[in-house]
Amino acid sequence: MTANTSNTNITKLFSLNPPPVVPQQEEVELSAPTVENDFTFIRKNIYEVIETGQTALSSLAQIAEQSQHPRAFEVLATLMKTIVESNRELLDIQKKKLDLSETQRYGDRSTITNNLVITTAELQRMLAQKIEPPDVN
């Protein structure tokens, strides 16, 4: 008996919808390891995990509902938690990509503080004579 035949028998036995056909994955070009390529690859994988989890979630919900077995509900809750964590991961990689792209664009952002300490009298003299302030390094 093949796996496909056993899936069909289980589907008929429990009156479930047949399992979805998973499409073949596209090949991702890995020739140039860049932040954008890595981000695209990771994002695609997380999307697939979430989509597969959503499909499995509906099937597990039906099984748990029909069986009323505590273990089935436990597995269902674990899968729900995993899907939520995958969604959080998706947001985390978005934030990390944004941080990396800003670092690449602007470099390491350092705060430069210029302090000029002069007296009021010196400031008034400079304004009256339009003298440039001393260079502060």
C-alpha positions as CSV (number, residue, x, y, z in Angstrom):
1,M,0.0,0.0,0.0
2,T,1.5,3.4,-1.0
3,A,1.3,6.6,1.0
4,N,-1.2,8.1,-1.4
5,T,-3.5,5.1,-1.0
6,S,-3.3,5.3,2.8
7,N,-4.1,9.1,2.7
8,T,-7.1,8.4,0.5
9,N,-8.3,5.7,2.9
10,I,-7.9,7.9,6.0
11,T,-9.6,10.8,4.2
12,K,-12.6,8.6,3.4
13,L,-12.7,7.0,6.9
14,F,-12.8,10.4,8.7
15,S,-14.8,12.2,6.0
16,L,-12.1,14.8,5.5
17,N,-11.2,16.9,2.5
18,P,-8.3,15.4,0.5
19,P,-4.9,16.8,1.3
20,P,-3.8,19.7,-0.9
21,V,-1.2,19.1,-3.6
22,V,2.0,20.9,-2.6
23,P,3.5,22.8,-5.6
24,Q,7.1,22.2,-6.6
25,Q,9.5,24.8,-5.1
26,E,11.1,27.3,-7.4
27,E,14.9,27.3,-7.5
28,V,16.4,30.4,-5.8
29,E,19.6,31.7,-7.4
30,L,22.3,31.5,-4.8
31,S,25.2,32.8,-6.9
32,A,25.6,36.2,-5.2
33,P,25.1,36.0,-1.4
34,T,23.6,39.4,-0.7
35,V,21.3,40.7,2.0
36,E,18.5,40.9,-0.6
37,N,19.0,37.3,-1.8
38,D,19.1,35.9,1.8
39,F,16.1,38.0,2.8
40,T,14.1,36.7,-0.2
41,F,15.1,33.1,0.5
42,I,14.2,33.3,4.2
43,R,11.0,35.1,3.5
44,K,9.9,32.6,1.0
45,N,10.6,29.7,3.4
46,I,8.7,31.3,6.2
47,Y,5.8,32.0,3.9
48,E,5.7,28.3,2.9
49,V,5.9,27.2,6.6
50,I,2.9,29.5,7.4
51,E,0.9,28.4,4.4
52,T,1.6,24.7,5.1
53,G,0.7,25.3,8.8
54,Q,-2.6,26.9,7.9
55,T,-3.5,23.9,5.8
56,A,-2.5,21.5,8.5
57,L,-4.3,23.6,11.1
58,S,-7.7,23.2,9.4
59,S,-7.1,19.4,9.1
60,L,-6.0,19.1,12.7
61,A,-9.0,21.2,13.8
62,Q,-11.3,18.8,12.1
63,I,-9.6,15.7,13.6
64,A,-9.6,17.2,17.1
65,E,-13.2,18.2,16.8
66,Q,-14.3,14.8,15.6
67,S,-12.1,12.7,18.0
68,Q,-12.5,15.0,21.1
69,H,-9.1,13.5,22.2
70,P,-7.0,15.7,24.5
71,R,-3.8,14.9,22.6
72,A,-5.4,16.1,19.3
73,F,-6.2,19.4,20.9
74,E,-2.7,19.6,22.4
75,V,-1.1,19.1,18.9
76,L,-3.5,21.7,17.5
77,A,-2.5,24.2,20.1
78,T,1.2,23.5,19.5
79,L,0.7,24.1,15.7
80,M,-1.1,27.3,16.4
81,K,1.8,28.5,18.5
82,T,4.2,27.6,15.8
83,I,2.3,29.5,13.2
84,V,2.2,32.6,15.4
85,E,6.0,32.3,16.0
86,S,6.5,32.0,12.2
87,N,4.6,35.2,11.8
88,R,6.7,36.9,14.4
89,E,9.9,35.7,12.6
90,L,8.6,37.2,9.4
91,L,8.3,40.6,11.1
92,D,11.7,40.2,12.7
93,I,13.5,39.5,9.4
94,Q,11.7,42.6,7.9
95,K,13.1,44.7,10.8
96,K,16.6,43.1,10.5
97,K,16.7,43.7,6.7
98,L,15.7,47.4,7.3
99,D,18.5,47.8,9.8
100,L,21.0,46.1,7.5
101,S,20.0,48.3,4.5
102,E,20.2,51.4,6.6
103,T,23.6,50.4,7.9
104,Q,24.8,49.8,4.3
105,R,23.3,53.1,3.1
106,Y,24.5,55.4,5.9
107,G,27.3,53.4,7.5
108,D,27.7,53.3,11.2
109,R,25.7,56.2,12.5
110,S,27.8,58.0,15.2
111,T,26.5,61.1,17.0
112,I,28.7,64.1,16.6
113,T,28.1,66.8,19.2
114,N,29.7,70.2,18.7
115,N,29.9,72.3,21.8
116,L,30.9,76.0,21.5
117,V,31.6,77.6,24.9
118,I,31.9,81.4,24.7
119,T,30.8,84.2,26.9
120,T,28.0,86.6,26.1
121,A,30.4,89.4,25.6
122,E,32.4,87.3,23.0
123,L,29.1,86.4,21.2
124,Q,28.0,90.0,21.0
125,R,31.4,91.0,19.7
126,M,31.3,88.3,17.0
127,L,27.8,89.3,16.0
128,A,28.7,93.0,15.8
129,Q,31.8,92.2,13.7
130,K,30.3,89.2,11.9
131,I,33.2,87.1,12.9
132,E,33.1,83.4,12.3
133,P,33.1,81.2,15.5
134,P,36.3,79.3,16.2
135,D,36.6,75.9,14.6
136,V,35.7,73.2,17.1
137,N,37.1,69.7,16.7
